[in-house]
């Protein structure tokens, strides 16, 4: 998808949306009926999720910290990049949320 491609390109230049060198995963999108808002659901990279040496609490902490990074600047950067790629289309406002 456009969002995944943009995230991959961003992670090569700015590792702020990466954990242990791997970018977060975009798992799904929910677009509101008005088309003005879309929720992107993300998860930690597989390398983190499958790492048995990390406790559940450590993984939750990493998820919490990544959501803070996304809320502070990462979501805005991704929004700008997607809007630039979709310049001939209306781009909804994006909100990144950790996948349940």
Beta strands, then each sheet from edge to edge (+ up, - down):
strand 1: 18-19
strand 2: 22-23
strand 3: 25-31
strand 4: 37-43
strand 5: 93-98
sheet 1: 1+ 2-
sheet 2: 3+ 4- 5-
end
